């Protein structure tokens, strides 16, 4: 007679079984205590085991001579198959079984250069196999280019991309953080209107087109020296149909049914395909990005900005993933990649449905690999992190450490909230942060009942001394200070969130008169006193405050 004994922790029997980790296995043991066999697929790996796994192998599709290697990390998967397609519209594929190594990496090598082919992975868990649940096609988390079908489930196919590019000796822009004057912008919005004069409206190409009134020519006229691109990694373009639901989520807020800003990232290595398509309004039921041209168009854009001495910072989202689509990390290995509660439901401190578990070693590797890839492959000069506090400190420290090995002047700015509020914590680790105290203190939180200094109002702890502190950098040696170094304070009055400064003024003066805190002469004297000793970026902030106040 056989007894089934489930082992969930390493015990003395391990000493009798050389080089075999039996954690999570089911051992079949006879009455005389001989091990007959082991079922390795009985349970998910323990959290301790998952946290111990790490592989330094290059992941994704790697093309070398006449060989293409595919690797993907999914430690809890029990079966993974590669599916290859000749065309993006093909439904039939060539299928290849992948094999797992001891670190959880699945791999298959094909003796062929598969450049420009389309592919995906089908991943099955033990439960899927037992219940005959068919797997969905998953996009490669390390895909360098992606084709996307415009449906709210955003089905995608990865592209084997292996094209060369001539950078013409382009290098990163080495700029002191104290000199940064950053213009936050949306790739599509800056040239989509006919008034821009662009022949390629709403695209990477249109953004840097010569002899137009919009795009780069407009940016240069502002006097800024850095652009911050709102999220331009591949993202979920479509929302749930209006007044419809998906998995308990209802779209009651977006009749347009489009995700315009890009804060639902789906692929961390691929540029957004939509911005390479001169198609106008995004339509349902079409493929985007199948040519892969988005890769070189993004590089052309960066190179053009650099030729005009304008640095490029990317707004990146590594705290959550695109919420609605199928075929991403949720289907590859939900238990590994996401923060879950004790009922295996997604935790959502981001309010975006699924927070990434950045403290996992192989997710930390993915984030760092992504940052380094955008620096090396696209010559990006810096990054602004969305909801930075949702990313663990070990990952934050590793990101800046590894990135500075490549470009010591690389820019790192974060939104220091989401799961807490800690600009000081980021500053102590060498990061800059958005200084929302300046925004709220000077402009105010909203134009109805939260007006700031330029409207003659004081919010919270704000007073004249606080305004002086802002100009000095909101330093930690002062009351309510946030930053170790003044260049860590990214000063702003408006962003993509909330009302613009112009709207705040328009709404305010519609209902009441503006209260001037001082005469224009006194304000200009303040500029002479403080502005000339400040770096250009802070002088620009002060000038904006003075101009707004003197209106």
C-alpha positions, 0 to 999 in steps of 0.5 A: 500500500502507498501513502501520499505525504505532502511536503511543504517545507524542507525536512530531514529527508532532503539530506537523503536526496542529493540536489533535489529541492522537494518543497511543494512536491508530493512524494510517494513513499512506500510503507518501508519509507522508500521514495518511489516517485515525486509529483512536481506539479501538485502546488504552486511554489511557496512565496519563499521559493518564488522570492529566491528565484533569479536568472541572469539570462537574457529574456525575450526573443534573441536573434543571433545569426541563424538562430532565434532563442525565446525565453520567458520567466513563469515559475508557476507555469506547468506548460508553455508553448511558443506560437509563431505567425507569418502574418499578424492576421494569421490565426493558425500558428507553428507551435513549439514546446518550451522547456523550464530550467531550475530558475523558472525560465522557459526556453526554446531555440529555433534554427532560423532567423525569425526577424519580422515574424509574429509570436506569443506564448500560451501558458497553462497552470496546473489548474488550467490543465486539470480543468481543460481551460484553454490558454490565451495567447500572451505577449512577450513581456520583453517584446521589443515591438508589438502589434495591437488589435484595437479592442478593449481586451487589446489582444497583441502579438509580439514581433521578432525585431532585429533591425539596425539604426544609425544614430549618427554619433548621437549621445545622451545630453549631459545636463546638470539637474539644476538647469532642467526646464522640463515641458510635460507633453503628449506626443499626439496632442502636440501636433494633432490639430491642423493648426500645428501645420504637421503633415504627420499629425499626432505622431513621433514623426510629426513631433519633430517635423521641420518648418511647422508651427507646432511640434519641436518648433513650438517647444523651442520657442518656449525656451525649455531644454527638456521634454517629458513625454507622457507614457509612450510605452505600448499601452492599452488603447481601448476602454470597456464599451461605455455603460458596459462592464467587465469582471465587475468594472463598469465604464460610466466615465468615458463615452469616448472609450479610449485611453488617451494618456497612456497610463495603462502600460502593457509592454515595458520595452516597446514604443507605443505603436499608435504614435507611428500611425498617421491615421487620425482618430483611433478606430476599433477593430484594426491592427496597429504596429505590425510594421514595427516602424514605431521603433525607428520613428521613436529613435528619429524623434529622440535624435532630432530633439538631441540635435536641438539640445533638448533632452528627452525624459519618459513618463513611465508606469512600473507600478501597475499594468493595463487593467482590462486586456488579456494575455499579459503578466496576469495570464503568465503568472499572476501569483508571481508578478502581482500583489494579491490579498489572502483571497488571491484578489489583486491589490489596487493602491494605484486605483488601477486594478492590479499593483505589480509586486516590484519586490520580486527579484525577476520583476525588479530585473524586468524594470531595471532591464527596461530602463537600461534598454530605453537608455541604450537602445533609444538614448533616453536621457531620463525618466519620470516615475508614476506613483513612485511610492508603490515601488519598493526601496530596494528596486528604487535604489537598484534602478538609479545605481545601474542607470548611473553606470551608463549615464551619470547625469541620467534624470530620475523624477518621481511622483512621490505618492501612491502607497504613502507620501515620501519625497524625502525618502526619494531625495535621500536616495538621489531622486528628484520628486514633484513638489506638490507643496509648491503647486498647492501653495502657489496655485492652489489645489482647485479654483473653487475652494482651494486657492493658493498664494497668487490668489491671495489665499493661504492653504494649510501651513502656507505663509510668506516664509513657506513661499521663501522656502519653496524658492530655496528648494523646500530643504529638509533643514527647514520646517516642512522641508522635503528635499536633501538637495535643491535640485531634487525639488521639481517645481511646477504649477500645473501638470496633466493632473487637475486644472491648468494655471490658465483654467484656474485663473479663468474660473477664478476671475469669473466669480471674484476679483484677484487679490494682489499680495504685493505691488508689481515693483515689490515683486520684481524687487524680490526677483532681483533679490532671490532670482539672480542667485538661483539656477535658471530652472528656479528663476523660471518658476519665480518668474512665472509666480511673479507674472501670475501675481502681477496680472 
